[in-house]
Amino acid sequence: MSRSDSPDEQMRAVVQALAALSAEILERTYDARAFGSWYLVFRVGAQVFRVVFDGKDRTCELQRSITEVPPYRWVATGWSRTPAPAASALVGALVAAIRGASRCVERS
C-alpha cells in the first residue's frame, strides 16, 4: 500500500492485523464525513485497547482501557503517529505497540 492509502484502507489493514493477533473486535466506527476518522475497540487477552485515527490531522493513537468492561476508561499507551504512515508501516508499528502494551499490563 502507498502513502496515499485512504483512511478506510488503513482501517481495513488494521482489522486484518488484529485478526492475526486473535484480537476480538468489540466496536468499529468509520466516518467519511469527519475526514475519514475511525476507531477500533478490541480485546487482546483480558486487555481492551482502542486505536483512534483522526482523519483531519492524520494522526493515529493507541489507547488502553483501565477497565475490562464498559464503560471503558481510556489512557494513552504512549504510542502515536503524526502523520499516520501508509497502511503497511502503520500496521507493523501498531502490532508491535499492542504486543508491548499487552506485556506491560500482564506484568503489572
TORFIRO-526807 format. One record per residue (C-alpha): residue in one letter; x, y, z; residue number from 0. Coordinates in steps of 0.001 Angstrom, whole numbers, plus 500000, padded with zeros to 6 digits. Layout:
# residues N
{code->a, east->X, north->Y, up->Z, pos->NUM}
...
***
This chain:
# residues 108
{code->m, east->500000, north->500000, up->500000, pos->0}
{code->s, east->501166, north->503512, up->499314, pos->1}
{code->r, east->501457, north->506689, up->501330, pos->2}
{code->s, east->498170, north->507740, up->499750, pos->3}
{code->d, east->496204, north->504930, up->501413, pos->4}
{code->s, east->492715, north->506089, up->502243, pos->5}
{code->p, east->491685, north->506090, up->505906, pos->6}
{code->d, east->489222, north->503290, up->505088, pos->7}
{code->e, east->492041, north->501171, up->503613, pos->8}
{code->q, east->494152, north->501841, up->506699, pos->9}
{code->m, east->491322, north->500721, up->508982, pos->10}
{code->r, east->490800, north->497523, up->506973, pos->11}
{code->a, east->494539, north->496760, up->507144, pos->12}
{code->v, east->494488, north->497221, up->510935, pos->13}
{code->v, east->491429, north->494938, up->511241, pos->14}
{code->q, east->493277, north->492224, up->509281, pos->15}
{code->a, east->496338, north->492586, up->511512, pos->16}
{code->l, east->494190, north->492346, up->514630, pos->17}
{code->a, east->492662, north->489124, up->513327, pos->18}
{code->a, east->496182, north->487716, up->513032, pos->19}
{code->l, east->496708, north->488612, up->516712, pos->20}
{code->s, east->493488, north->486763, up->517613, pos->21}
{code->a, east->492036, north->490053, up->518804, pos->22}
{code->e, east->488305, north->490293, up->519331, pos->23}
{code->i, east->486877, north->493415, up->517679, pos->24}
{code->l, east->484330, north->494903, up->520076, pos->25}
{code->e, east->483418, north->498041, up->518157, pos->26}
{code->r, east->484435, north->499787, up->514969, pos->27}
{code->t, east->483404, north->503109, up->513545, pos->28}
{code->y, east->484346, north->504893, up->510330, pos->29}
{code->d, east->483080, north->508372, up->509477, pos->30}
{code->a, east->483737, north->509612, up->505951, pos->31}
{code->r, east->482169, north->512972, up->506872, pos->32}
{code->a, east->484845, north->513526, up->509533, pos->33}
{code->f, east->487752, north->513373, up->507078, pos->34}
{code->g, east->487728, north->509584, up->507252, pos->35}
{code->s, east->488220, north->509416, up->511020, pos->36}
{code->w, east->487837, north->505970, up->512554, pos->37}
{code->y, east->488403, north->503980, up->515695, pos->38}
{code->l, east->488508, north->500335, up->516681, pos->39}
{code->v, east->487898, north->498914, up->520148, pos->40}
{code->f, east->489322, north->495425, up->520585, pos->41}
{code->r, east->490352, north->492893, up->523181, pos->42}
{code->v, east->493674, north->491057, up->523255, pos->43}
{code->g, east->493538, north->488518, up->526060, pos->44}
{code->a, east->491962, north->490315, up->529013, pos->45}
{code->q, east->493140, north->493776, up->527895, pos->46}
{code->v, east->490926, north->496186, up->525949, pos->47}
{code->f, east->492503, north->498654, up->523516, pos->48}
{code->r, east->491329, north->501397, up->521208, pos->49}
{code->v, east->493125, north->502667, up->518141, pos->50}
{code->v, east->491923, north->506102, up->517022, pos->51}
{code->f, east->492638, north->507689, up->513642, pos->52}
{code->d, east->491950, north->511430, up->513343, pos->53}
{code->g, east->491359, north->511988, up->509649, pos->54}
{code->k, east->491710, north->515762, up->509799, pos->55}
{code->d, east->495124, north->515756, up->511485, pos->56}
{code->r, east->496082, north->512311, up->510062, pos->57}
{code->t, east->497181, north->511096, up->513492, pos->58}
{code->c, east->496836, north->507615, up->514881, pos->59}
{code->e, east->496946, north->506753, up->518594, pos->60}
{code->l, east->496767, north->503550, up->520625, pos->61}
{code->q, east->494959, north->503702, up->523964, pos->62}
{code->r, east->494191, north->501042, up->526546, pos->63}
{code->s, east->491307, north->500769, up->528947, pos->64}
{code->i, east->491928, north->500604, up->532660, pos->65}
{code->t, east->488597, north->498780, up->532950, pos->66}
{code->e, east->487837, north->495411, up->531370, pos->67}
{code->v, east->484136, north->496090, up->530781, pos->68}
{code->p, east->482144, north->499111, up->529577, pos->69}
{code->p, east->482140, north->501915, up->530257, pos->70}
{code->y, east->485797, north->501868, up->529272, pos->71}
{code->r, east->488223, north->504381, up->530753, pos->72}
{code->w, east->490943, north->505162, up->528222, pos->73}
{code->v, east->494557, north->506050, up->528956, pos->74}
{code->a, east->497344, north->506711, up->526492, pos->75}
{code->t, east->499849, north->503940, up->525856, pos->76}
{code->g, east->502417, north->506422, up->524631, pos->77}
{code->w, east->502163, north->505186, up->521035, pos->78}
{code->s, east->501030, north->507619, up->518361, pos->79}
{code->r, east->501985, north->508571, up->514823, pos->80}
{code->t, east->501584, north->512001, up->513232, pos->81}
{code->p, east->501012, north->511917, up->510351, pos->82}
{code->a, east->499847, north->508348, up->510232, pos->83}
{code->p, east->502066, north->506408, up->507815, pos->84}
{code->a, east->500987, north->504222, up->504918, pos->85}
{code->a, east->498918, north->501226, up->505997, pos->86}
{code->s, east->501767, north->498700, up->505822, pos->87}
{code->a, east->504030, north->500786, up->508079, pos->88}
{code->l, east->501135, north->501725, up->510351, pos->89}
{code->v, east->500133, north->498092, up->510867, pos->90}
{code->g, east->503654, north->496912, up->511680, pos->91}
{code->a, east->504256, north->499667, up->514220, pos->92}
{code->l, east->500803, north->499276, up->515754, pos->93}
{code->v, east->501110, north->495492, up->516182, pos->94}
{code->a, east->504468, north->495968, up->517928, pos->95}
{code->a, east->502908, north->498594, up->520223, pos->96}
{code->i, east->499954, north->496314, up->521059, pos->97}
{code->r, east->502274, north->493436, up->521889, pos->98}
{code->g, east->504408, north->495713, up->524062, pos->99}
{code->a, east->501420, north->497212, up->525856, pos->100}
{code->s, east->499919, north->493754, up->526440, pos->101}
{code->r, east->503152, north->492517, up->528023, pos->102}
{code->c, east->503351, north->495604, up->530268, pos->103}
{code->v, east->499799, north->495025, up->531528, pos->104}
{code->e, east->500439, north->491303, up->532131, pos->105}
{code->r, east->503466, north->492092, up->534303, pos->106}
{code->s, east->501716, north->494677, up->536474, pos->107}
***
